[in-house]
Structures are given as structure tokens and as C-alpha cells.
Amino acid sequence: MFDFSNLRKAAILFSGGPAPSANAVISSVALNFINAKVPIIGFYFGFEFLEDYDKANRYSLSAGVHYQALDITISRIRNHRGVYLKTSRANPGRLIKSPQDLNDPEKNRRLLHILEALQALGVGCLITIGGDDTLKTANFLNRLGLPVIHIPKTIDNDYFGIAWTFGYWSSVQASQEALLNLKADAESTGSYFIAELMGRKAGWLTYAAGIAGEAVQMISTEDVDEDVLDLDQLAERIVDTMLLREKNDKYYGVICVAEGLADRLPDKYRPTETDRHGNVILGTAEVGRVLRDAAERLYHQRTGRKKKIIYKQIGYETRNAPPISFDVVMSSMLGYGAYKLYKNRQFGCMVSVSDNFSIVGVPFEQLIDPETLLTKLRNVPKGSDFFELKEALSYKLSE
């Protein structure tokens, strides 16, 4: 039905939440294709317009409205904040739960719209930049015959197949600055902050930000074994830390928690709000506020005193932080890597890097479960050196 073998044009899109140095990736991909004299276009807002493409409506996909031809001026955006091509959470493969679903006309409809659109525009290769849902969609499109190369993106750093995702360390930097400000406020007022940071499934960002921002305690999904959080038990851990500090005449501190803990809240606290694409918004549960309330109650029960504990969510401000030099270089390497895989005809692969920024193409088969088609995620291994570091730098009585 679809034949992309003779279509020379390339295309790029960015999907999901923003990340620092996104524009360095976009710029590097485009410049490498332009230098090789391969025409490249950039789609606006991820899959938003592509999934609704109507080949009978000539205006459903228009140059300057839904996409643009990229040229050498793209070199100017490398250090700009935000996402030059804009982004959305449109997820055209959300109905696909098994390999058989790829042949279901109702479940694959949005994916076929994308293939129709790309074929109509003469695109023979798509470069996707995004998180686990975008990787799943890239895999679906590749299995349906489209040459696809994927660049991993998440400030959570929980991607399997790459050590550091672009934007992660810039987000850590922005979080560190916020946490150090909160620490200074806490010390000045004799209070505590519970800071909730991003991290849907893993604690990479919460731990690194907490270490850099001198938090006295860091809690993420890796720190709990149960499927449903025992709020009283977590509150005990928080209050224990507070009382230990009081023995050393320290009546203040910042405690970091990951937003992903919201996924394990008891039913009455679980997040229910979704965006227009059906994605649950974990931040609306405000798991840090729930823990703050539980800790305040327990502290009063154990001491007979009230303690000021302030809830603070640190989230969106870290996604468009100024990119640090490491992330600009990492992003530029990944953009170059996309072109290198294209030149070597390594489609159906994710761009990764090994030591000394050597480009590695990781086949989708190594990243995705063949039965469920779910992507593999990478938690902070309990007992690993990084996990033990955050434990060692949490407050201890001997401090």
C-alpha cells in the first residue's frame, strides 16, 4: 500500500513535553541533512496535524501552517529555549496494544493517516524526537513500512539504551537553583519545604536535583516497594528526619519527592485529570501536598507542636531552562547521529551515544517488548552507586 523507497525527502518532528536543548537537536538534524543536500521539512506540534490528515482535503496539511521547509537559518536556534517546531502530546498509536492491532482498521487509522500524509509530501524518512509514547509510535510506523529514526527525549532520564538524555542535566541545574533558594528560605524561617519534582516512573531527576540542591531527604518510586503507598509510613520517615535534625539544632530543611509517587497513591488521592489526548496529568494529584499534610499531622501527634511545612511544585520551569553546554553538545551529537543512521540505512533504530560521544544505533527490538509493544524504562537500581549516593547525602544524625 505504501512505498517510501524512492522518496528522498526527510522530515522531523518533536513530540511530548519540552526539554532544554530541544532546539540544538532540531538544528543539528536539519543542518546535517541540508549539508548532504537532502531536503528536510519540520512538522509543527508533533503528530497533531499528521494524525488527522485527510487526503481528500487539500488544506489539511499546508506549508507554513502545519509544516515548513527547513533551511540554513535553523543554525541560529541552537541555544534558544522552547521548541522551535512546537510540540503536543498527540499519540496516534494509543489504541495499539498488541502486534495484531496494527492490522485493525479502526485502531491503526491515525497511523495510516500519517503514512498517507508523508507519502503525499514525498517524505521517505521520518526522524522523531520524543519520549516513550513517541518511541512506540515510531516503532508502529516503522513496522508499517516507513523508514524511521528516533531520538530519545525526556528530562526524567529513564530511557533504556542511553545513559543521559538531552536536557536532563539542564533540568537538574534549574531544579538545583530552585532548591537552594528554598533551603535559604527554610533556614531563615525555621521551616520545611516538601518540593515535588518531575519524574513519572523513576527518580533520576529527583535524586540528582536533591543531591545538588542539598536536600535532607529524597523519595521516589524506587524507595517504595508496595503498589499502593502507605502514607503513614512515608510520613513517619519524613518526621523521623525532622526530629533527628532537631537533635542537632537544625529546624529547617528541604525534602524532595518525585511526582511519579502519585501513580501509587490510594484511590481517593489518585490523579484523574487528563489532557485532551487522554494522558493522565500526575501533577494534579499534588502528591507532595498529600505527604505534607500527613507529615504535619504526625509531627503534631508526636511532639504536641505545630511545624510549618510548605508544599512547592517544581516542574514546568525546568523543561525550558537555559541549556547547559553539555546538553547542547549532547543534543547536537544526537542530531548528527540521526543523519549518520540515515546515511547508513539504519532505520528502525534509536540514536544513542557511547563513550567519547560515539554514535550508536539501538534497534527498536531491543527497546520494546515484542508482545505488549511497551517501551522498556530504566529506573535507578536500588543498591546502585547512584542510589547509595543519595542515601549517603541524606540527613543522618552523625552529620
RANORCOR-V851935 format. One record per pair of residues at least 6 apart in sequence whose ideal C-beta (glycine too) atoms are under 7 Angstrom apart, sorted by the first residue. I is the first residue (numbers start at 1). J is the second residue. If there is no record, write none. Layout:
{{I	J} {I	J}}
//
This chain:
{{2	115} {2	119} {2	145} {4	119} {4	124} {4	145} {4	146} {4	147} {7	122} {7	123} {7	124} {8	38} {8	124} {9	39} {9	41} {9	121} {9	122} {9	123} {9	124} {10	33} {10	38} {10	40} {10	123} {10	125} {10	127} {10	342} {11	40} {11	41} {11	43} {11	118} {11	123} {11	126} {12	26} {12	29} {12	30} {12	40} {12	42} {12	127} {13	42} {13	43} {13	46} {13	47} {13	85} {13	128} {14	22} {14	26} {14	46} {14	83} {14	85} {14	87} {14	129} {14	130} {15	46} {15	47} {15	87} {15	88} {15	128} {15	129} {15	130} {15	134} {16	87} {16	89} {16	130} {16	131} {16	133} {16	134} {16	153} {17	319} {18	82} {18	83} {18	87} {18	319} {18	320} {19	153} {19	154} {19	155} {19	166} {19	167} {19	319} {20	167} {20	170} {20	171} {20	320} {20	321} {20	323} {20	327} {21	166} {21	167} {21	170} {21	323} {21	327} {21	328} {21	331} {22	83} {22	167} {23	77} {23	78} {23	80} {23	83} {23	84} {24	78} {24	323} {24	328} {24	331} {24	332} {25	129} {25	151} {25	166} {25	331} {25	334} {25	335} {26	42} {26	74} {26	84} {26	85} {27	74} {27	75} {27	77} {27	78} {27	335} {28	331} {28	332} {28	335} {28	336} {29	127} {29	335} {29	338} {29	339} {30	40} {30	70} {30	74} {31	74} {31	75} {32	335} {32	336} {32	339} {33	40} {33	339} {34	40} {34	70} {34	71} {34	72} {36	339} {39	69} {40	70} {41	67} {41	68} {41	69} {41	70} {41	121} {42	67} {42	68} {42	70} {42	85} {43	50} {43	66} {43	67} {43	85} {44	66} {44	67} {44	85} {44	86} {45	86} {45	87} {45	88} {46	87} {46	88} {46	90} {47	90} {47	92} {47	114} {47	137} {48	88} {48	90} {49	61} {49	66} {50	113} {50	114} {50	117} {51	90} {51	92} {51	110} {51	113} {51	114} {52	60} {52	113} {53	60} {53	61} {53	113} {53	114} {53	116} {53	117} {54	60} {55	116} {55	120} {61	117} {77	84} {78	328} {79	323} {79	328} {81	320} {81	322} {82	320} {89	275} {89	277} {89	279} {90	277} {91	133} {91	137} {91	277} {92	110} {92	111} {92	114} {92	137} {93	111} {93	136} {93	137} {93	140} {94	278} {95	101} {95	107} {96	102} {96	107} {96	108} {96	140} {96	373} {98	373} {99	373} {101	107} {102	108} {102	140} {102	143} {102	144} {111	140} {111	141} {111	144} {114	141} {115	141} {115	144} {115	146} {118	126} {118	146} {124	147} {125	147} {125	149} {125	342} {126	141} {126	146} {126	148} {127	149} {127	151} {127	338} {128	134} {128	138} {128	148} {128	150} {129	151} {129	153} {130	153} {131	153} {131	154} {132	375} {132	377} {135	150} {135	350} {135	367} {135	375} {136	373} {136	375} {138	148} {138	150} {139	364} {139	368} {141	148} {142	148} {142	347} {142	348} {142	364} {147	347} {148	347} {148	348} {149	338} {149	341} {149	342} {149	347} {149	349} {149	351} {150	350} {151	334} {151	338} {151	351} {152	159} {152	162} {152	165} {152	350} {153	165} {153	166} {154	165} {155	167} {155	168} {155	171} {155	198} {155	205} {155	318} {155	319} {156	198} {156	199} {156	200} {156	201} {156	202} {156	204} {156	205} {157	164} {157	165} {157	168} {157	204} {157	205} {158	201} {158	202} {158	204} {158	377} {158	378} {158	379} {159	165} {159	378} {160	367} {160	376} {160	377} {160	378} {161	350} {161	352} {161	362} {161	366} {161	367} {162	352} {162	353} {164	330} {166	327} {166	330} {166	331} {166	334} {167	323} {167	327} {168	205} {169	324} {169	326} {169	327} {170	321} {170	322} {170	323} {170	324} {170	327} {171	205} {171	318} {171	319} {171	321} {172	205} {172	208} {172	209} {172	212} {173	321} {173	324} {174	317} {174	318} {174	321} {175	197} {175	205} {175	209} {175	213} {175	314} {175	318} {176	209} {176	212} {176	213} {178	314} {179	195} {179	209} {179	213} {179	215} {179	254} {180	213} {180	214} {182	193} {182	195} {182	254} {182	312} {183	213} {183	214} {183	254} {186	192} {186	193} {186	252} {186	253} {186	254} {187	252} {190	251} {190	252} {191	252} {191	308} {191	309} {191	310} {192	242} {192	252} {192	253} {192	255} {192	307} {192	309} {193	254} {193	310} {193	312} {194	255} {194	257} {194	288} {194	291} {194	292} {194	309} {194	311} {195	254} {195	256} {195	288} {195	312} {195	314} {196	257} {196	259} {196	287} {196	288} {196	313} {196	314} {197	205} {197	206} {197	209} {197	256} {197	258} {197	259} {197	314} {198	205} {198	259} {198	315} {198	318} {199	205} {199	206} {199	220} {199	258} {199	259} {199	260} {200	259} {200	260} {200	282} {201	221} {201	260} {201	377} {201	379} {202	220} {202	221} {202	377} {202	378} {202	379} {202	380} {203	220} {203	221} {203	222} {203	258} {203	380} {204	380} {206	218} {206	220} {206	256} {206	257} {206	258} {207	218} {207	220} {207	380} {207	386} {207	390} {209	256} {210	218} {210	256} {210	390} {211	389} {211	390} {211	393} {213	254} {215	254} {215	255} {215	256} {216	241} {216	245} {216	253} {216	254} {216	255} {216	394} {216	395} {217	238} {217	241} {217	255} {217	394} {217	395} {218	256} {218	390} {218	394} {219	234} {219	257} {220	258} {220	260} {220	261} {221	258} {221	260} {221	261} {222	379} {222	380} {222	382} {222	387} {224	264} {227	264} {228	264} {228	266} {229	261} {229	264} {229	265} {229	266} {231	290} {231	291} {231	294} {232	294} {234	291} {235	291} {235	294} {235	295} {235	298} {236	298} {238	255} {238	291} {238	295} {239	295} {239	298} {239	299} {239	302} {241	395} {242	299} {244	395} {244	397} {245	253} {245	395} {247	397} {248	399} {253	395} {257	287} {257	288} {257	291} {259	282} {259	283} {259	287} {260	282} {261	287} {262	271} {262	282} {262	285} {262	287} {263	282} {265	285} {265	287} {265	290} {269	285} {269	290} {270	285} {271	280} {271	281} {271	282} {271	284} {271	285} {273	281} {273	284} {274	280} {274	281} {275	281} {283	313} {283	315} {286	313} {288	311} {288	313} {289	311} {292	309} {292	311} {295	309} {296	307} {296	309} {299	307} {300	306} {333	353} {333	357} {334	351} {337	351} {337	359} {338	351} {340	359} {341	349} {341	351} {341	361} {346	361} {348	363} {348	364} {349	361} {349	362} {349	363} {349	364} {350	362} {350	364} {350	367} {351	359} {351	361} {352	360} {352	362} {353	359} {353	360} {354	360} {367	375} {367	376} {368	374} {368	375} {380	386} {380	387} {381	387}}
//
